[in-house]
C-alpha cells in the first residue's frame, strides 16, 4: 500500500500560530453566530451566479438566492431529488416538447422588498442569454449557460406564469434550472441608474459590481457585510417564504481557508465552529476533543478527465484502461484519506438506476495494467509521460495534492511518468471550461476537476457529448464518440422516467467500457463541527441546508 507521510502535530500547531485567524474578532454573544471555514481561497461570487463550482452554489447561491427548482436536502438517508422552488409546478407542452410552462410561487419578495414575478424570471434568464439586454453580464454566462445549454428564451404569460423554450427537446431542463438563481431586477436597476460609465455596457458592469457588494435575492439568508478574500457575513431572512426554512441561527460567517491544516487548527482553537474537509490525520484528535464528524456518500466523482485531442497519450484505450487498473483505491481510502472516500468504479456504483452493466471492471489489478501498457509499447525502460493539471484546494477537490501524489506513485509502477501542474482552484475551474486545446491547459493531457453526478447533464452529458466541447460546456478533452452522442440524444428526448433511466444506464455503461475517465473516488463530504452546533443534516448531496442548524 502506498502511503503519504503524515503531518506532525507540531506542523499544524505551527499553522495555528502563524495563521491570521487568531486575530479574527470574536462575535458578540447576544446573537447566535455560526462560523464556517470553507475550502475556497476566496469568497465565491455573490452577485447571483456563483463561481468556484458547487462550493460557490453551496455558500453564496443556495443561501442568498432561490431558483425555480431546488433540491430536497432534508434527509441524510434518501437521495436528494428536485423539488419546487420559486416555481410551484411545471409541464412540458404535449405538442411541442421544446416549450415548458412554469407556474410561479405567489407572495415571494426579494430582500429589497420588490416582488418576485414573471418579469423577474425573464430578466434573470436574459442576464445570461440575451446579449443585447441591459443587464446581460458575460462574467455570469460561463458558470450558468454551460449548465443549462439548451435553454433559449423566456416569455411572460402572466404575472405568475412563464414559458421557457429550449433549442431542442430536453427532459433535463427542470434539473438544470436549479443552477439559475434569481437576483432582484429592482435592486440592480437602482445601481444601474446611479452608475457612471461611458456607455450602457460600462454602466451595467458598474451596476453588477455594486450589486455584488449589496446583493438581493429571495433566499433564507441576506447579505450583511462582505470583504473579498476575507469574510462574508449573512443574517437570517426572518420573512423567508418557506417558514420551515427560516434560519435558526442569527448570523453565518463564511471564511476562506484553503489549507486543510489551517482549517483544522482554527476549529480546535475555537476560532470557527465548522470546517469543510478537515485534515484526515487530525480525525482522532478531533474525535477525542468531542467534535462531531459528518460524512455521507455524495453524487460526486474525483477523476482525471482525459484529453482526447490529436497526439494525446490517452487516445489509446489500452492506456486508459491500464491507468484505471493501476490504482489501489482501497489503499487510498484506508491510508491517506482515513476512510473518507468511496472507491469509484464509474460515475455511478452498482444499485444506481443509471449504472447499467459495463463489461470493463474497474479494480486494482497491477499485473493486468502492466500487461496493457506493454501491449501499448511501454515498460520499465520506456515510460509514458502524462501531465495532469490540478489545484491545491477547492470545492469537492478533497485533498488534491496528496491524492495526486498518491496517483503519481501508483501509476509509476505501471510505467507512467506523471507530471503535475498545480494551479489555483478558481483558475483550474476556469480552465476547465476552456478545454484541452486552450493555452491555459499548459500542455496537460488530463485535468483533475471533481464533478457532481446529481443529474444526467452534470453527470454524463456535459462530458461525453461531442457538442458539449468548449466553449459550450465541460467536454474538456474533446471526446467525439458517435455512440455517446446517439445515447445522449435518446436520453434527452425520452420524457418517460423509466425509459430515460434505461437510456442513461446504457450511456454510463458505454463510458465505463471506453474508460472515458480515470475514476478514483466518490467524496463523502467530510465536515468537522463543534458540539455547540446541532440540527445538522448531511444529505447525499454536494449541498447542505444551513437553515436547519441551531447553536447551543
DAVEN-V945571 format. One record per residue. N is the residue number from 1. RES is the residue in one small letter. PSI is psi in whole degrees, 0 to 359 (none if undefined). Layout:
BEGIN
N RES PSI
N RES PSI
END
This chain:
BEGIN
1 x 135
2 x 139
3 x 156
4 x 139
5 x 128
6 x 149
7 x 141
8 x 160
9 x 322
10 x 328
11 x 312
12 x 343
13 x 324
14 x 322
15 x 317
16 x 318
17 x 328
18 x 332
19 x 146
20 x 352
21 x 332
22 x 338
23 x 355
24 x 140
25 x 146
26 x 143
27 x 152
28 x 143
29 x 355
30 x 341
31 x 156
32 x 130
33 x 126
34 x 121
35 x 125
36 x 130
37 x 111
38 x 164
39 x 346
40 x 152
41 x 350
42 x 160
43 x 127
44 x 153
45 x 144
46 x 2
47 x 2
48 x 326
49 x 99
50 x 157
51 x 194
52 x 35
53 x 210
54 x 347
55 x 324
56 x 313
57 x 320
58 x 318
59 x 325
60 x 1
61 x 290
62 x 349
63 x 304
64 x 345
65 x 164
66 x 161
67 x 175
68 x 323
69 x 158
70 x 188
71 x 139
72 x 110
73 x 24
74 x 353
75 x 142
76 x 349
77 x 321
78 x 150
79 x 141
80 x 132
81 x 162
82 x 134
83 x 166
84 x 143
85 x 250
86 x 349
87 x 137
88 x 335
89 x 162
90 x 158
91 x 138
92 x 146
93 x 131
94 x 326
95 x 332
96 x 101
97 x 6
98 x 359
99 x 132
100 x 142
101 x 127
102 x 126
103 x 131
104 x 156
105 x 123
106 x 156
107 x 10
108 x 138
109 x 153
110 x 169
111 x 336
112 x 3
113 x 352
114 x 154
115 x 145
116 x 128
117 x 189
118 x 323
119 x 321
120 x 323
121 x 312
122 x 316
123 x 317
124 x 328
125 x 317
126 x 342
127 x 339
128 x 352
129 x 333
130 x 104
131 x 336
132 x 6
133 x 140
134 x 325
135 x 1
136 x 131
137 x 105
138 x 331
139 x 341
140 x 350
141 x 313
142 x 324
143 x 2
144 x 301
145 x 327
146 x 344
147 x 353
148 x 62
149 x 346
150 x 348
151 x 128
152 x 321
153 x 167
154 x 143
155 x 136
156 x 130
157 x 311
158 x 184
159 x 330
160 x 20
161 x 133
162 x 153
163 x 125
164 x 137
165 x 136
166 x 160
167 x 336
168 x 162
169 x 130
170 x 102
171 x 350
172 x 352
173 x 312
174 x 328
175 x 315
176 x 327
177 x 351
178 x 345
179 x 355
180 x 101
181 x 143
182 x 111
183 x 158
184 x 114
185 x 323
186 x 318
187 x 316
188 x 317
189 x 324
190 x 315
191 x 324
192 x 316
193 x 332
194 x 349
195 x 150
196 x 149
197 x 156
198 x 333
199 x 181
200 x 324
201 x 317
202 x 320
203 x 322
204 x 315
205 x 320
206 x 322
207 x 318
208 x 323
209 x 317
210 x 321
211 x 320
212 x 333
213 x 346
214 x 66
215 x 159
216 x 114
217 x 206
218 x 7
219 x 176
220 x 349
221 x 144
222 x 146
223 x 132
224 x 313
225 x 155
226 x 122
227 x 107
228 x 139
229 x 359
230 x 304
231 x 152
232 x 126
233 x 127
234 x 144
235 x 156
236 x 144
237 x 94
238 x 340
239 x 23
240 x 143
241 x 331
242 x 98
243 x 334
244 x 344
245 x 19
246 x 125
247 x 144
248 x 351
249 x 141
250 x 319
251 x 146
252 x 128
253 x 124
254 x 127
255 x 122
256 x 125
257 x 81
258 x 343
259 x 126
260 x 319
261 x 323
262 x 319
263 x 313
264 x 318
265 x 321
266 x 323
267 x 314
268 x 329
269 x 354
270 x 11
271 x 334
272 x 165
273 x 349
274 x 132
275 x 142
276 x 142
277 x 70
278 x 161
279 x 124
280 x 323
281 x 350
282 x 0
283 x 318
284 x 319
285 x 316
286 x 316
287 x 317
288 x 326
289 x 1
290 x 8
291 x 148
292 x 136
293 x 130
294 x 138
295 x 148
296 x 139
297 x 129
298 x 155
299 x 85
300 x 145
301 x 135
302 x 104
303 x 175
304 x 126
305 x 119
306 x 143
307 x 136
308 x 20
309 x 166
310 x 132
311 x 355
312 x 136
313 x 342
314 x 2
315 x 343
316 x 116
317 x 334
318 x 322
319 x 318
320 x 317
321 x 322
322 x 316
323 x 319
324 x 333
325 x 351
326 x 359
327 x 123
328 x 90
329 x 324
330 x 322
331 x 321
332 x 317
333 x 308
334 x 337
335 x 275
336 x 319
337 x 7
338 x 38
339 x 357
340 x 59
341 x 165
342 x 125
343 x 136
344 x 127
345 x 23
346 x 187
347 x 326
348 x 145
349 x 165
350 x 137
351 x 340
352 x 140
353 x 342
354 x 9
355 x 311
356 x 196
357 x 74
358 x 147
359 x 337
360 x 118
361 x 115
362 x 118
363 x 178
364 x 111
365 x 83
366 x 322
367 x 316
368 x 323
369 x 316
370 x 322
371 x 316
372 x 319
373 x 322
374 x 322
375 x 330
376 x 358
377 x 17
378 x 160
379 x 193
380 x 329
381 x 3
382 x 90
383 x 153
384 x 118
385 x 125
386 x 137
387 x 131
388 x 133
389 x 130
390 x 183
391 x 170
392 x 347
393 x 192
394 x 172
395 x 117
396 x 3
397 x 356
398 x 242
399 x 76
400 x 320
401 x 308
402 x 322
403 x 319
404 x 328
405 x 325
406 x 313
407 x 321
408 x 315
409 x 318
410 x 312
411 x 338
412 x 331
413 x 351
414 x 27
415 x 25
416 x 142
417 x 98
418 x 127
419 x 136
420 x 130
421 x 99
422 x 122
423 x 172
424 x 146
425 x 310
426 x 328
427 x 317
428 x 318
429 x 321
430 x 317
431 x 329
432 x 324
433 x 347
434 x 331
435 x 168
436 x 338
437 x 347
438 x 146
439 x 335
440 x 340
441 x 342
442 x 38
443 x 14
444 x 146
445 x 354
446 x 158
447 x 145
448 x 81
449 x 122
450 x 155
451 x 150
452 x 147
453 x 38
454 x 337
455 x 163
456 x 322
457 x 312
458 x 322
459 x 325
460 x 306
461 x 314
462 x 345
463 x 329
464 x 332
465 x 132
466 x 327
467 x 354
468 x 9
469 x 153
470 x 144
471 x 9
472 x 309
473 x 215
474 x 24
475 x 68
476 x 320
477 x 2
478 x 48
479 x 136
480 x 84
481 x 111
482 x 327
483 x 318
484 x 314
485 x 320
486 x 317
487 x 326
488 x 313
489 x 318
490 x 314
491 x 317
492 x 327
493 x 12
494 x 115
495 x 350
496 x 122
497 x 316
498 x 316
499 x 324
500 x 319
501 x 320
502 x 318
503 x 321
504 x 324
505 x 321
506 x 319
507 x 316
508 x 316
509 x 320
510 x 322
511 x 323
512 x 317
513 x 333
514 x 359
515 x 53
516 x 328
517 x 168
518 x 103
519 x 121
520 x 303
521 x 157
522 x 133
523 x 157
524 x 10
525 x 51
526 x 137
527 x 141
528 x 129
529 x 140
530 x 146
531 x 347
532 x 340
533 x 126
534 x 168
535 x 14
536 x 126
537 x 114
538 x 100
539 x 172
540 x 70
541 x 161
542 x 341
543 x 168
544 x 148
545 x 103
546 x 343
547 x 335
548 x 348
549 x 139
550 x 163
551 x 132
552 x none
END
